[in-house]
Amino acid sequence: MYDPTTIETLVPPPPANPVTRTRGVGLTLTILALSIGAGCAVQAAFGPVQEFARADLNMTDLQMGLVQGMATAIPAALLSIPIGWMADHSNRVRMMLVLAVLWSVGAAASAFAPSFELLFAARMLSALGLTVVLPVAISIAADLCPPDKRGRSLLLLSMGKVFGIALAFALGGALFGLLSARPEPLFGMAAWRVTQLIFAGGSALLVLPLLMLREPVRQEVARAGAGFRASMQALWERRGLLAPLFIGQITVIMADASASIWATPVLMRTYGLQPAQFGGWMGLVLLGSGLVGTIAGGIAADAGLKRGGGRGLLISAVIASAIGVPAALFPLMPGVPGFAVLLTVLLLAGTATGLITATAIAVLVPNQFRALCLGSFVVVGSFIGFGVAPSLVTIISERVGGEGALAPALAGVGLTSSLLSLIAFALAAKAAPKQT
């Protein structure tokens, strides 16, 4: 039985056939961050225009919740664990290249979707850049740095995600406004469709630097067997630590995913704004909360690890999740400034806890189980956080008052999820080892 208060002995990788890195660590991390940013951007660019796509395709709120949520969750649920296991045992750089091609094709296909069903399918393909690729990139980054510096290395990857989502929202809203103002539709297509097509082309260009990378040497390798069944058994033996950690991060994803998906409809329906009016400052909200949350999470992760081992590391997640609890009420604010401030705090806290959780896995889980563990997180987190939570918001709003009740339903789901995350992270911190 695994004892969560101890860390099993790790041994260096075998010296045979070492991989020599011809590029600096900083350049490699930057290329990985750029690729993650491109993948996240093609998924996030749909957010500012989702109301217009809903009207164009005559979709309901529930259908849009499925397009924005379940379409992200399904590929994660089906592929994350197999891809995580493959990342632990095969060439991860090649895997990222294949995934990059697929998410770019999915983004382009979204521009031509004539129905809800085909848009759903295209969004599943484009979601690979937001969910499935992250465990692969984190696994590569973890092998580039020693354990005490992994928080800062993952910080750079998280910043790629932050910049990708923020710029997609800001540029997507502005681009949609410009395209909508044209007397004749560009390419004879609706403005929201052209926006998706432009982002697909940009993504294809931004992932080209992946061709420069080579597979890094794997670092810590535990003596346990590396087969899939053995790996899953090893994770199960760590359930006392991993189960509350899973629950804490999943509920954070529920609150943040619901907020990100439904912020645009709430701004348009409750506050009467259009994408050109809020796209810029919403991009700044996403960028600011992401940057501050990423930096704070990276610093807190490294400081907590040095001060109190795994337990000190996860106490940082407890603090961040506590900050996010009152911020979940952002949809109920009487004015746009209050909405923006609380949304910023909620997303900032969520970004910090996400990076702290990834750092905890990178430090506390042996190498050959690491990507599989991250993949398992993505499976459960994406299915519940992206698949269930956004649809739950629409189901509640329809029960209590229809489309006009979207704001209170969003606040209710966010507040409940945030409280659960606080409790779960506290339990994970209690189970974590004091020394690493």
C-alpha positions in Angstrom: 0.0 0.0 0.0 1.3 3.4 -0.9 2.1 5.7 2.0 1.4 9.4 1.0 3.7 10.7 3.7 6.7 9.3 1.9 8.3 9.7 -1.5 9.6 6.5 -3.2 13.2 6.4 -4.4 13.8 7.6 -7.9 16.6 6.6 -10.1 18.2 8.4 -13.1 17.3 7.2 -16.6 19.5 4.6 -18.2 22.5 6.1 -20.0 21.8 4.1 -23.2 20.9 6.2 -26.3 20.7 9.6 -24.6 19.0 12.4 -26.4 21.2 15.5 -26.8 19.3 18.8 -26.8 20.7 21.2 -29.3 18.3 23.9 -28.3 18.3 25.8 -24.9 15.7 24.9 -22.3 14.2 28.4 -22.5 13.7 28.2 -26.3 12.1 24.7 -25.9 9.7 25.9 -23.3 8.9 29.0 -25.4 8.0 26.8 -28.4 5.9 24.6 -26.2 4.1 27.6 -24.8 3.6 29.1 -28.3 2.0 25.8 -29.4 -0.3 25.6 -26.4 -1.3 29.2 -27.0 -2.2 28.5 -30.6 -4.3 25.5 -29.6 -6.1 27.4 -26.9 -6.7 30.3 -29.2 -8.6 28.4 -31.8 -10.9 27.0 -29.1 -11.4 30.4 -27.3 -12.0 32.4 -30.5 -15.5 30.9 -30.7 -16.5 32.5 -27.3 -17.0 36.2 -28.5 -19.1 35.1 -31.5 -21.1 32.2 -30.0 -24.3 34.2 -29.7 -24.2 34.9 -33.4 -23.4 31.3 -34.3 -26.4 30.3 -32.1 -28.7 32.6 -34.0 -27.2 31.6 -37.4 -27.7 27.9 -36.8 -30.9 28.3 -34.8 -29.6 26.6 -31.8 -30.9 26.6 -28.2 -28.9 27.5 -25.1 -28.6 23.8 -24.2 -27.2 23.0 -27.7 -24.7 25.9 -27.4 -23.7 24.5 -23.9 -23.0 21.2 -25.6 -21.0 22.8 -28.4 -18.9 24.8 -25.9 -18.8 22.2 -23.2 -19.4 18.6 -24.1 -17.6 18.9 -27.4 -14.5 19.8 -25.4 -15.1 17.0 -22.9 -15.6 14.0 -25.3 -12.2 14.0 -26.9 -10.6 14.6 -23.5 -12.5 11.7 -22.0 -11.7 9.3 -24.9 -8.1 10.3 -25.6 -6.4 11.8 -22.5 -5.6 8.6 -20.7 -4.3 6.7 -23.9 -2.3 9.8 -24.9 -1.0 10.2 -21.4 0.2 6.7 -21.4 1.7 7.1 -24.9 3.5 10.3 -23.7 5.1 8.3 -20.9 6.5 5.7 -23.4 6.9 7.3 -26.8 8.1 10.4 -28.6 6.1 13.3 -27.2 7.3 16.0 -29.7 5.8 14.0 -32.6 2.6 13.6 -30.7 2.3 17.3 -30.3 2.8 17.8 -34.0 0.0 15.4 -34.9 -2.3 17.0 -32.4 -1.5 20.5 -33.7 -2.5 19.5 -37.2 -5.8 18.0 -35.9 -6.9 21.0 -33.9 -6.1 23.4 -36.8 -8.3 21.3 -39.1 -11.0 21.3 -36.5 -11.0 25.1 -36.3 -11.2 25.4 -40.1 -14.1 22.9 -40.2 -16.0 25.0 -37.6 -16.1 27.9 -40.2 -18.0 25.7 -42.7 -20.4 23.8 -40.3 -24.0 24.1 -41.6 -25.7 22.5 -38.6 -25.4 21.9 -34.9 -24.3 18.4 -35.4 -21.4 19.2 -37.7 -20.3 22.2 -35.6 -20.3 19.9 -32.6 -18.0 17.5 -34.4 -15.6 20.3 -35.6 -15.4 21.7 -32.1 -14.5 18.2 -30.7 -11.5 18.2 -33.1 -10.4 21.8 -32.2 -10.7 21.0 -28.5 -7.5 18.9 -28.7 -5.4 22.0 -28.3 -7.1 23.0 -25.1 -7.2 19.7 -23.3 -5.4 16.6 -24.6 -2.1 18.3 -25.6 -1.5 19.8 -22.1 -0.3 16.6 -20.4 2.1 15.9 -23.3 3.6 19.4 -23.0 3.8 19.3 -19.2 5.6 15.9 -19.4 8.2 17.4 -21.8 8.7 20.5 -19.6 9.1 18.4 -16.4 12.1 16.6 -18.0 13.8 19.9 -18.8 14.1 21.1 -15.2 15.0 19.8 -11.8 12.0 19.3 -9.4 12.6 22.5 -7.4 12.3 24.6 -10.6 9.3 22.9 -12.3 6.8 25.3 -10.9 8.5 28.1 -12.9 8.8 25.9 -16.0 5.1 25.1 -15.9 4.5 28.8 -15.4 5.7 29.5 -18.9 3.4 26.8 -20.4 0.5 28.3 -18.4 1.4 31.7 -19.7 1.1 30.3 -23.3 -2.4 29.2 -22.5 -3.3 32.5 -20.9 -2.0 34.6 -23.8 -3.7 32.3 -26.3 -7.1 32.6 -24.7 -6.9 36.3 -23.9 -5.7 37.3 -27.3 -8.3 35.1 -29.0 -11.1 36.8 -27.0 -9.8 40.3 -27.6 -8.8 39.9 -31.3 -11.8 37.7 -32.0 -14.3 40.3 -30.8 -12.5 43.1 -32.7 -12.1 41.0 -35.8 -15.8 40.1 -35.7 -16.7 43.8 -35.4 -14.6 44.7 -38.4 -16.0 41.8 -40.5 -19.6 42.7 -39.5 -19.1 46.3 -40.6 -18.2 45.3 -44.2 -20.9 46.1 -46.8 -20.3 42.7 -48.4 -19.5 39.5 -46.5 -15.8 38.5 -46.8 -15.7 35.2 -48.9 -19.5 35.3 -48.9 -19.5 33.9 -45.4 -21.0 35.1 -42.1 -18.6 37.2 -40.0 -18.4 34.6 -37.2 -17.4 31.9 -39.7 -14.6 34.0 -41.3 -13.3 34.7 -37.7 -12.9 31.0 -37.1 -11.2 30.5 -40.5 -8.6 33.2 -39.8 -7.8 31.7 -36.4 -7.3 28.3 -37.9 -4.8 29.7 -40.4 -2.9 31.5 -37.6 -2.7 28.4 -35.5 -1.2 26.4 -38.4 1.6 28.9 -38.7 2.3 29.2 -34.9 2.9 25.5 -34.4 5.6 25.3 -37.1 8.4 25.8 -34.6 7.6 22.4 -33.1 9.6 21.0 -36.0 12.7 22.4 -34.3 12.3 20.3 -31.1 13.9 17.0 -30.2 12.7 14.6 -27.5 14.3 15.3 -24.1 15.9 12.7 -21.9 13.5 11.4 -19.3 14.5 12.3 -15.7 13.3 10.5 -12.5 12.1 7.0 -13.2 10.7 4.8 -10.4 11.6 1.2 -10.2 8.0 0.1 -10.6 6.8 -1.6 -13.8 5.8 0.8 -16.6 2.9 -1.2 -18.2 -0.5 0.4 -18.5 -2.1 -1.8 -15.9 0.9 -1.4 -13.5 0.7 2.4 -14.0 -3.0 2.6 -13.2 -2.4 0.4 -10.2 0.4 2.8 -9.0 -2.0 5.7 -9.3 -4.7 3.8 -7.5 -2.3 3.2 -4.6 -1.9 7.0 -4.3 -5.7 7.6 -4.1 -5.5 9.1 -0.6 -3.6 12.0 -2.1 -4.8 12.0 -5.7 -8.6 11.6 -5.1 -9.1 14.9 -3.2 -6.6 16.6 -5.5 -8.7 15.4 -8.5 -11.9 16.7 -6.9 -10.4 20.0 -5.9 -9.1 20.8 -9.5 -12.2 19.4 -11.2 -14.5 21.7 -9.2 -12.3 24.6 -10.0 -12.6 23.7 -13.7 -16.4 23.6 -13.2 -16.5 27.2 -12.0 -14.0 28.6 -14.4 -15.3 26.8 -17.5 -18.9 27.8 -16.8 -17.7 31.4 -16.2 -15.7 31.5 -19.4 -18.4 29.9 -21.6 -21.4 31.9 -20.3 -19.8 35.3 -19.6 -20.5 36.5 -23.2 -24.2 35.7 -23.2 -24.6 37.2 -19.7 -22.9 40.4 -20.9 -25.1 40.6 -24.0 -28.4 39.6 -22.3 -28.1 41.2 -18.8 -25.9 44.2 -19.5 -26.9 44.8 -23.2 -23.3 44.8 -24.6 -22.0 43.7 -28.0 -18.7 41.9 -28.7 -17.0 45.0 -30.0 -17.9 46.7 -26.7 -16.6 44.1 -24.3 -14.1 42.0 -26.4 -11.2 44.3 -25.6 -11.6 44.6 -21.8 -12.6 41.0 -21.5 -9.4 40.1 -23.2 -7.5 42.2 -20.6 -9.5 40.4 -17.8 -8.4 37.0 -19.2 -4.9 38.2 -19.8 -4.5 39.9 -16.4 -6.0 37.2 -14.4 -4.1 34.6 -16.2 -0.7 36.3 -15.9 -1.1 37.2 -12.3 -2.6 33.8 -11.4 0.2 32.0 -13.3 3.0 34.0 -11.7 1.5 33.8 -8.3 0.8 30.1 -8.7 4.3 29.4 -9.9 6.0 31.4 -7.1 3.6 29.9 -4.4 4.2 26.4 -5.7 8.0 26.6 -5.5 7.9 28.5 -2.2 5.4 26.1 -0.6 7.5 23.1 -1.7 10.7 24.5 -0.2 8.9 25.5 3.0 6.7 22.5 3.7 7.2 19.9 1.0 4.1 18.5 -0.7 1.9 19.7 2.1 3.2 23.3 1.9 2.7 23.1 -1.9 -1.0 22.2 -1.6 -1.7 24.7 1.2 -1.1 27.3 -1.5 -4.0 25.7 -3.5 -6.2 25.9 -0.4 -5.6 29.7 -0.1 -6.2 30.3 -3.8 -9.4 28.3 -3.8 -10.7 30.3 -0.8 -10.1 33.5 -2.6 -12.3 32.3 -5.5 -15.3 31.5 -3.4 -16.9 35.0 -3.1 -15.8 35.9 -6.6 -18.1 33.2 -8.1 -21.0 35.7 -7.6 -19.7 37.9 -10.4 -22.9 37.4 -12.6 -25.0 39.0 -9.9 -23.1 42.3 -9.8 -25.3 45.3 -10.5 -22.8 46.9 -12.9 -20.2 45.9 -15.5 -17.2 47.1 -13.3 -18.2 44.7 -10.5 -18.8 41.9 -13.0 -15.3 42.5 -14.4 -13.5 42.7 -11.0 -15.0 39.5 -9.6 -14.6 37.6 -12.8 -10.9 38.6 -12.8 -10.5 37.3 -9.2 -12.3 34.0 -9.9 -10.2 33.3 -13.0 -7.0 34.4 -11.3 -7.6 32.0 -8.4 -8.5 29.2 -10.8 -5.3 29.7 -12.8 -3.2 29.6 -9.7 -4.7 26.4 -8.4 -4.3 24.7 -11.8 -0.6 25.5 -11.9 -0.1 24.4 -8.3 -1.9 21.1 -9.0 0.2 20.4 -12.1 3.3 21.2 -10.1 2.2 18.8 -7.4 1.8 16.0 -9.9 5.2 16.9 -11.6 6.9 16.6 -8.2 5.0 13.9 -6.3 4.3 11.4 -9.1 7.1 9.4 -10.7 8.0 10.0 -14.3 6.5 7.0 -15.9 3.2 7.6 -14.3 3.2 11.4 -14.6 1.6 12.0 -18.0 -0.9 9.2 -17.4 -1.9 10.9 -14.1 -2.2 14.2 -15.9 -4.3 12.6 -18.6 -6.6 11.1 -16.0 -7.0 14.5 -14.5 -7.9 15.9 -18.0 -10.4 13.0 -18.6 -12.4 13.5 -15.4 -11.9 17.3 -15.2 -12.9 17.9 -18.8 -15.9 15.7 -18.8 -17.3 17.2 -15.6 -15.9 20.7 -15.8 -16.5 21.3 -19.6 -19.2 18.7 -20.3 -21.5 18.8 -17.3 -21.1 22.2 -15.7 -22.0 24.4 -18.7 -25.0 22.3 -19.5 -26.0 22.3 -15.8 -26.1 26.1 -15.9 -28.6 26.0 -18.8 -30.7 23.3 -17.2 -31.0 25.3 -14.0 -31.7 28.5 -15.8 -34.5 26.9 -17.8 -36.0 25.5 -14.6 -36.0 28.8 -12.8 -36.9 31.3 -15.5 -35.6 30.6 -19.0 -32.9 32.5 -20.8 -33.3 35.5 -18.5 -32.2 33.4 -15.5 -28.8 32.5 -17.0 -26.9 34.9 -14.6 -28.3 33.5 -11.3 -27.9 30.0 -12.5 -24.2 30.7 -13.4 -23.6 32.2 -10.0 -25.2 29.2 -8.2 -23.1 26.6 -10.1 -19.9 28.7 -9.6 -20.4 29.2 -5.9 -21.2 25.6 -5.2 -18.2 24.4 -7.2 -15.8 26.9 -5.5 -16.9 25.7 -2.0 -16.3 22.1 -2.9 -12.8 22.9 -4.3 -11.9 24.6 -1.0 -12.8 21.5 1.0 -11.1 19.1 -1.4 -7.8 20.9 -1.5 -7.7 21.1 2.3 -8.1 17.3 2.3 -5.3 16.9 -0.3 -3.0 19.1 1.7 -3.6 17.0 4.8 -2.7 13.8 2.8 0.4 15.2 1.1 3.9 14.4 2.2 5.7 16.9 4.4 9.0 16.2 2.6 9.9 15.6 -1.0 
